[in-house]
Amino acid sequence: MELKFCPNHKGCQIINLEGFIKSNEIKNNYISNYCEAGEEKWSNCKRFQTKKALNFCPDFILPDSNLTIDQIFEKIETQL
């Protein structure tokens, strides 16, 4: 049985942090196209991939980010 919701659904800031995504239209688009669209879709979410790889996801990553995991890690290292 395929999961409908991303395993990170309950803790994701897109879902849970009011104002994390400024536009409700964009937020709802992310939720319907990634967070609640089934495993095939949420497994393509860069926030999901980042959390899986690094065990956390920084705020600057959005589901449709073009950054690779290596680029994200490098950006994190340079910001610390």
C-alpha contacts under 8 A as a table, 3 or more apart, distances in Angstrom:
res1	aa1	res2	aa2	distance
2	E	38	G	6.98
2	E	39	E	6.66
3	L	6	C	7.26
3	L	38	G	5.91
3	L	39	E	6.04
4	K	36	E	5.79
4	K	37	A	6.05
4	K	38	G	4.09
4	K	39	E	6.44
5	F	9	H	6.38
5	F	35	C	5.83
5	F	36	E	4.58
5	F	37	A	6.75
5	F	38	G	5.92
5	F	39	E	7.35
5	F	42	W	7.81
6	C	9	H	5.11
6	C	34	Y	7.76
6	C	35	C	5.30
6	C	36	E	6.49
6	C	38	G	7.15
6	C	39	E	6.78
6	C	42	W	5.78
6	C	43	S	7.84
6	C	48	F	7.90
7	P	10	K	7.56
8	N	11	G	5.53
8	N	12	C	5.72
8	N	48	F	7.04
9	H	12	C	5.39
9	H	15	I	6.87
9	H	35	C	6.37
10	K	15	I	7.42
10	K	16	N	7.35
11	G	15	I	7.63
11	G	16	N	6.83
12	C	15	I	5.55
12	C	16	N	6.14
12	C	17	L	7.95
13	Q	16	N	4.88
13	Q	17	L	4.81
13	Q	20	F	6.59
14	I	17	L	6.14
14	I	18	E	7.97
14	I	20	F	6.09
14	I	21	I	6.53
14	I	27	K	6.88
14	I	31	I	7.75
15	I	18	E	7.92
15	I	31	I	7.31
17	L	20	F	5.51
18	E	21	I	7.57
19	G	22	K	5.22
21	I	24	N	7.09
21	I	26	I	7.18
21	I	27	K	5.70
22	K	26	I	7.94
22	K	27	K	7.68
23	S	26	I	5.29
23	S	27	K	6.16
24	N	27	K	4.90
24	N	28	N	5.93
25	E	28	N	5.24
25	E	29	N	6.14
26	I	29	N	4.93
26	I	30	Y	6.22
27	K	30	Y	5.19
27	K	31	I	6.23
28	N	31	I	5.01
28	N	32	S	6.06
29	N	32	S	5.27
29	N	33	N	5.84
30	Y	33	N	5.20
30	Y	34	Y	5.52
30	Y	35	C	6.73
30	Y	63	P	6.95
31	I	34	Y	5.49
31	I	35	C	4.61
31	I	36	E	5.81
31	I	37	A	7.76
32	S	35	C	6.25
32	S	36	E	5.38
32	S	37	A	5.80
33	N	36	E	6.83
33	N	37	A	5.50
33	N	41	K	6.75
33	N	42	W	7.79
34	Y	37	A	5.38
34	Y	38	G	7.56
34	Y	41	K	5.26
34	Y	42	W	4.49
34	Y	44	N	7.60
34	Y	45	C	6.19
34	Y	63	P	7.17
35	C	38	G	7.61
35	C	41	K	7.84
35	C	42	W	5.65
36	E	42	W	7.45
37	A	40	E	7.68
37	A	41	K	5.74
37	A	42	W	6.62
38	G	41	K	5.67
38	G	42	W	6.25
39	E	42	W	5.19
39	E	43	S	5.60
40	E	43	S	5.69
40	E	44	N	7.05
41	K	44	N	5.44
41	K	45	C	7.01
42	W	45	C	5.03
42	W	48	F	6.96
43	S	48	F	6.51
43	S	49	Q	6.91
44	N	48	F	7.52
44	N	49	Q	7.22
44	N	63	P	7.79
45	C	48	F	5.24
45	C	49	Q	6.28
45	C	62	L	7.88
45	C	63	P	4.45
45	C	64	D	6.35
46	K	49	Q	4.94
46	K	50	T	5.88
46	K	61	I	6.97
46	K	62	L	6.49
46	K	63	P	4.70
46	K	64	D	6.16
46	K	65	S	6.02
47	R	50	T	5.12
47	R	51	K	6.14
47	R	57	C	5.96
47	R	61	I	6.04
47	R	62	L	6.04
47	R	63	P	5.34
48	F	51	K	5.28
48	F	52	K	6.13
48	F	57	C	7.84
48	F	63	P	7.68
49	Q	52	K	5.08
49	Q	53	A	6.14
49	Q	69	I	7.82
50	T	53	A	5.11
50	T	54	L	5.77
50	T	55	N	7.31
50	T	56	F	6.76
50	T	57	C	5.61
50	T	69	I	6.27
51	K	54	L	5.27
51	K	55	N	4.55
51	K	56	F	4.31
51	K	57	C	4.91
52	K	55	N	5.50
52	K	56	F	7.42
53	A	69	I	7.51
54	L	57	C	7.26
57	C	61	I	7.01
58	P	61	I	5.99
58	P	76	I	7.93
59	D	62	L	7.74
61	I	65	S	6.22
62	L	65	S	5.33
67	L	70	D	7.99
67	L	71	Q	5.79
67	L	72	I	6.27
68	T	71	Q	5.08
68	T	72	I	6.21
69	I	72	I	5.02
69	I	73	F	6.12
70	D	73	F	5.07
70	D	74	E	6.11
71	Q	74	E	5.02
71	Q	75	K	6.09
72	I	75	K	5.08
72	I	76	I	6.19
73	F	76	I	5.08
73	F	77	E	6.22
74	E	77	E	5.09
74	E	78	T	6.26
75	K	78	T	5.23
75	K	79	Q	6.25
76	I	79	Q	5.22
76	I	80	L	6.44
77	E	80	L	5.47
